[in-house]
Amino acid sequence: MINLLEAWIRWIFIAGFVLSMLALGIVSAQLGLERQDRFEVIVISITWLVLIVNCIVAGKLFRKKMKI
């Protein structure tokens, strides 16, 4: 169970990175250099979502490790 939670944390971070790079490609393709703050808002939103979800999963992981 602990290895599964560690894998979830790892994959959530990887998914956040991939989504950020995908957002850069999409926003740059649509708006070019005139993307202004839109890309930053998207990446900050993705980052916060990743951090919130990983905090919950890490809390479960630490709780499991403390019980052992």
Secondary structure, 3 states (H helix, E strand, C coil): CHHHHHHHHHHHHHHHHHHHHHHHHHHHHHHHHHCCCHHHHHHHHHHHHHHHHHHHHHHHHHHHHHHC
